[in-house]
């Protein structure tokens, strides 16, 4: 067969189209990976950790991240002025893994990488190629961050100032079923024992949950129109049906104690979080305990005021 110029031209076109198809496929696969929470979770260290996911785009769309009238906290204002980053406007989602070895975050949004690099340098840190490192609030808290792509940041707070690089590679796919709510947190039973690390009312509530193997809490809108509110739902997995029945009873008892304490404590009466916890209802179903706490959108505004 004689190879003509036409054959060469067709060959070049075929190769070009094939390369374009591969590039489009890789780009689609990459975008799908960074938009898939399971894929993101496969990048985190494999250990028993608290896992958190917040879909800020959905939360913002629900009008829950309006500008606060309370003055910004000084440290956050300093960060905002220095980096030009405002989570209320620029952040779309955060997936995090929190454990004793460090806190790891993958954030998607709009980042001014040059300003972030400059901010790290102004705080006494340094950047080499894509990785930036800086000192945290204490000597053992070393902050590192780098871009996984233009709209995705890997960030770590750990004793290892290279920890963010652990998020650059995906591991084995996560097969566990994940909540569909815009905000959720999954807590292993081992992390529920340190009640002293939480506010008084919440610490008392968590003290009843130490028998659970894992706790999952989701937050999502409830109702519609003017009657729309928010609702936190809990699912606690226990070892046995008897454990679940006992846990549900303990949670009802703790809720009753909070109500009694609130009647005698004026500070508790004005604490919005305590008021929400007092409205909890619980039931057990097999080896699981379900709970729910309705609350108003004002609580989120109160908890995020000044930041």
N, C-alpha and C positions, 0 to 999 in steps of 0.2 A: 504493500500500500504506500502510495506516495503522499508524504506529508506536505501539504500546501500551506500558504499563508493563512487561508481561511481556517484550516484545522488549528493552527497555532492561536489564531484570534479566538476561536470558540473555546479552546482549552483555557486561555487566560480568563475569558468571561466565566467559564465554569468554576475555575479556582476562586475567582473573586466572589462569585455568588456563594460558594461553599463557605469561604472564610466569613462573609457577612452573616450567613445563617448561624455559624458557630458563635460569632461575637454576640448576635442577638440572643441566642440561646443561653450563653453564659451570663449575659446581662440580666435576662429574665430570671434565671436561676438564682443569681446573686441577690436581686431585688426581692424575690420570694423568700430567700433565706433570712434576710434582715427584717422582713415583715412578719415572719413566722416565729412566735414566741418559743415554740419547742426548739427551733434551730438556734435561737439565741441562747437558750438555757444549756444547750450542749457545749457551749464555750466556757461555761463556768467550771471552777474546780469541783471535782466529784467529792462531796462531803455532806454531812448532815447540817444543813444550813436553813436559815429563814429565807424564803424566796418571795419577792415582791414584784408586782407588775402594775403600772399605772398608765392608762391610755389618756395622756393629757389632752390630746386633740378632742376626744369625746367629752372629757370633763369640761374643757373650755367651751365646746359647742353647747353644753347644757347651761352655760352662764354661771359656772361655779368658780371661775378664776378671774373675777372682775377686779379692777384695781382697788387696792386697800386704801382706806382713808387714814390708817394708822401709820405713823412714820416708820420707815424701814429700819431694821436692825442695823447698827453701824457696820458690822462685818459684812453683811450681805450687800449693803449700799456700796461699800468699798469694792466688793467683787463686781457688782453691777457696773459701777463707774469705770473700773479698770478693764473689764473684759467685754463690755457691751452686750452681755448675755442676760436675758430676762426670761426665766422659765415660764412665766405667765403667758408670754407671747411666742417664745422661740422653741419651746420644748414640745415634742409630739408624743413621745413615749419614753418610759424608763423601765427596764427590767433589771432586777438586782438580786444578788446573792450575798447574805450577811452571815458571817460565821466568826469563830475565834481567830481563824487564820487571816482574816481580812474581809473587807467589804468591796464587792465588785459590782460595777454598773455598766450597762450598755444603754446609751441614750441616743434617741433619734430626734433630729430637729434641725434648726438653722444655726450654724456656728461660724463665727468669724475667727478662723484658726490663727491668723496673725495676731489679733488682739489677745487671744488666749495665750499664745506663746509669749507675747510681751508682758502679760499679766504675771505669768509664772516667773519670768526674769525679774520683774519689779519686786516680787515677793521673795527674792533670794534664791529662786530655783534655777534650773537650766534645761535646755532642750538640745537633743542631739538627733538629727534627722527628724523622724516623726514623733519620737517619744519626748514628753516633757515631764520633769520631776520637780517637786517642791515640798517643803516642810509643812506638816499639818499643825494642828493646835497643840500637840504634845510631841516629844521626841520620837515616840514609837509609832506615830501616825505619819507615814510618808505617802504623799499623794502623787500618783502618776497617771498620765492620760495620753491618748494618741487617737488619731482618726482611723477608723476601720474603713470608712469611705467618707466622702464629702459631708454627708448628712448624718453620720453615725460616729459616736464617740465611745471609746472604751476607757473607763476610769476605775482606778482602784485606790483604796486607802488601806495600807498594810505596813508591816515592818519592812517589807521588801519594796524598795523604790523602783523596781522593774516589774512590779506585779501586773500592771496593765497589759504587758506583753502576753500574759497567759490567756488573754481573751482574743488573740488574733487568729486562733485556729479552732475550728469546730471539732467536737468529739463525737461520741456515739449518739445517735438520735434519741431524744427523750420521748418515751412512748406513753407516759402517764397522761391521763385525761386532765386537761387544764380548764379552769373556770372561764366562762365567756364574758363575765362582768368586766366593765372598764377598769375597775380597781379590785385587786385581790392580793391576799397575803397567805402564804402557807408556812406554818410554824411547826417544827418537830417537837415532840414531847419533851426532849431534853432541854429545849430553850424556854420552857414554861416554868421551870423551877425557880428562876431568878426573879421573883415578884418585886424585889426591892428596886429593880431597874425601871419600874413603871409607876405612873401616878397612883396615889392611894386607892381610888375607886377601882381602877383597872387592875392594879396589883391584887386586890382582894378577889376580883372576878377570876383572874388567871390562876390564883392559888387553888381554885376548885378544879382546874383543868389539867393539873399535873399528872393525872392518871391516863390522859389521852395519849395515843401514839402519835397523832398528828392533828393539827387544827387548821382549818381553812376558813378564812373570812373574806366575803365579797361585799362590795359596796356598789349599788346601782340605783337608778331612779325607780320610784314606786308610784303608780297612779299617773294621771295625765292632767293637762290644763292647770287651772288654778289650784286643784287639789293635789298636784304633784308634790311628792316629798322624796326623801332618800331613805334607803333601808340597808342596814348591814345584816348579812346573814352568815351564820356560822355552821360549819359541819365538823364535828369532832369524831374521829375514829377511835374506838376503844378495842380492847382485846376480846371482850365477851359481851353478851347481852346484859348480864348482871352488872358489869362495870358501867355500861351505858345507862342503865336504869339508875344506878347510884349517882352517877355524874349529873344526870338531869335533875335529880332531887337536890344535889348540892348546889347547883346553879340557881335553882329556885330559892333555896335558903339564903344564899349570898345576896340575891336581889332583894329579898325581904329585909335583910340586915342593912343594906344600903338605904332602903326607904326609912327604916327606923333611925339610922344615924343622921340622915338628912333632916329629919324633923327636929333634931336637937343641935344641928350645926348650921349656922347661917351661911358660912362659907361654902358648904356643900350644896346649899339651896341655890346658890348663884353659879355653881360650877356646871357648865353646860354638858360636859362629858359625863359627870355623875348622873345628871338628870336623864341622859339618854340610856345609861346602863340600867337605871331603875325601871325602864320601860321594856326590859327584855322578857321574852317568852320562850319556853323550851319544851321539847318533847323528844322521846327516844324512839328509835326505830331500828330494831335489831341491835347490832353493835355500834350504831351511830347515834349521835345526839345532835339535833338541829336547834338552832336558836335564831332569833331575829330581834333587831332593835330599830324601830322607825325613828327618824330624826329629821329636822328641818335643814334646809340648805344653809341657814345662818351658822350652823355649827362649823361647816367647812370654812366659811369666811372668818370665823373667830379663830380657828386653829391655824389658819395661814396668814393672819394679820401680822404685818410687820416683816414679812419675808416675801 
